[in-house]
Structures are given as structure tokens and as C-alpha cells.
Amino acid sequence: MSRRKKRERRDSFDGFSLSFLDVICCGFGAIILLLVLTKIGEPRALEDLRVELEGLVAKLQEELFEIRGETNVFERDLRTKVEQLSTEREAVARLRGDLSKIQGEFAATQELSEVNDVVEGRLVAAQQELTEEMQRLLGRSYRRQQSDSTVGGIPVDSEYIIFIIDTSGSMHNYAWHQVTRKMQEVLNIYPKVKGIQVMNDMGQYMFRNYSGKWIPDTPGRRKVILDRLSTWAPFSNSSPVEGITRAIRAFASPDKKISLYVFGDEFTGDSVDQVIETVDRINRRDKDGNRLVRIHGIGFPVMFSRIGFQENTGVRFAMLMRLLCRENGGAFVGLSSVRR
């Protein structure tokens, strides 16, 4: 009985052990299968990941190249701006030095100008006293003749007037306000004329539709001329010769009394004598010995009032106009200042 029980017990234990081993073996087999399946799918995932990473790296490199290019452009612009800033600082330093120099000279000029004003005032007063005394001694007929035919020593018996105006940069920049004032003053001493004309020193007309013709004298026309003068700036070679000769050739006539007014600050031509000879040839004398066109001149002292200008061209202009005015029945007035 005991042996039988022992055998049954041993048989049942052996069956349990085999079943347990089967389960364990199946579990290990499943694990191994899972590992095998995992290893099979892993290379494909790694390959996909590698391709994705390479694309990302390529994109980042492209962005890096773009950033480097933009950086180079910015660096070039920055260097240019730094160079420009340095140049501008040097220019500012030079201008400050020039300003200090000009301020010092201006202060000295102001003192001299005040002295000149005093002297000029005394001269005017003395001249006025002398003129009054001369008029008293010469009588009423002299006073009437002077008031009818001259203003400030300039004959104003003309029926037609021509303006020859230097439109160069020096005149525009430093004397144009005075030019406008003097033109207004000249027009005022001629209350009514038969015709007006305005040309620059190169002989270019202010109004092309009146080329070779007289502009009718009316208050409205005078206002238009003065308004146009404020912005009128044709090319100029700073020499009045071309304008004078062209005006004489175009308008000189024995049956007209014409005065020509030259406004300028310098003469850059070759020869003063040659100009005198040319004008003498074309501006003929009439039967009474008078010139067909009377020439007056107003000199603006721009060349003597600005640092760096060549004074010799201003001196040559004054010399030329004095001779022209003397030989052609006119008067030359040299202004002492271009101040407003």
C-alpha cells in the first residue's frame, strides 16, 4: 500500500514538472520571438531616422550659409558707414575751423564796416551840401536840368532800357537780394518807358517769347520781371561781353534813346582792350556824336567780400565797366557792400 502511494505520488510530481517545464519553455520561446521581431524592425526605423536627421542637418547648413552671407553684407555696410562717419567728422572739424576763422574776420569786418558807414555818411552829407551850394550858385535853370535828366549822376533821358545781369553762382549766392533791389531802383527812376528788355551776361533772354523784341512797360510787366528775377538762373561765364554785344546788335537804333544797365561782379574774359574796341565798333555814334546805346554799370563787390575768391576778376570788371561807361555816355557805380 505504501509503495503504491509512493509511485502515484512520484507519477503526479513528474507530470507537474513536465507541464511546468513546457510553460517555461513556451515563455522563453515567446520572449525570444519578440526579440527576433524587434531586431528585424529596428534597422528600418534607424534608416528612416538617419534620413530625417541628414535632411535636418542639410537645412540647418543652408540657413547657416544664408546667415553668413547676410552677416558679410552687414559687415560691409557697417564698414562703409564707419568710413562715411569718419569723413563727415573730418568735414565738420574743418567747417568748425572755417567758421571760427570767418567769425573772427566778420567781427573785424563789422568794426571796419561801422567806420565805413560813418565815413560814408559824412561824405554823403558833404556831397549834399556841395550840390546844394552849386545849385544855388548856378541858378534855377541848372537845378531844373539836373532834376530832369539825371539821378545820382546817371542820365535818365532814355526811352528804352535793357538790363544785362550776371547770373553766375557768385552773384546768386552772395548778391542776388541786392541785384533785385538795384533793379527795382533803376526801374523807379524811369516811371514810364516805351520798352524794357532783360538778358543775362551770356545774351540769353529772360522771356524767350520776347527775343529780339521790346517788352511793353506796364506795372504788371514790371512785377512779372521782378518776380521772375528771383528764380532766374541761366548758365553764365561771369563775363558781360556777350550780353552787351548781343543787346547792341539786336536793339541799337538811331531813332531810339536806349540805356543799357550791366549788373555784375567779375570779368573773366581775355582782354579788356578787345572788348572796348568791339563795343566801339558796333555801338556807333550818331550825327551829334552820341552813341546809339548808352551803357551804365553797377558793380557788386562779391569778389572783395568773400574769402577764397579771386579779387583780380572783380578789379578787371570795374576797370572794364568804367572804360565802357566813359566811352559810351554812361556812368559806373561800384557798390561798397553786398549786405541786404
Secondary structure, DSSP 8 states (H G I E B T S, - for coil): -HHHHHHHHHHHHHHHHHHHHHHHHHHHHHHHHHHHHHHHHHHHHHHHHHHHHHHHHHHHHHHHHHHHHHHHHHHHHHHHHHHHHHHHHHHHHHHHHHHHHHHHHHHHHHHHHHHHHHHHHHHHHHHHHHHHHHHHHH-HHHHHHHHHHEETTEE---SEEEEEE--SHHHHHHTHHHHHHHHHHHHHT-S--SEEEEEETTS-BSSGGGTTS-B---HHHHHHHHHHHTT------S-SHHHHHHHHHHH--TTS-EEEEEEES---SS-HHHHHHHHHHHS-B-TTS-BSEEEEEEE-THHHHSTT--HHHHHHHHHHHHHHHHHTT--EEE-S----
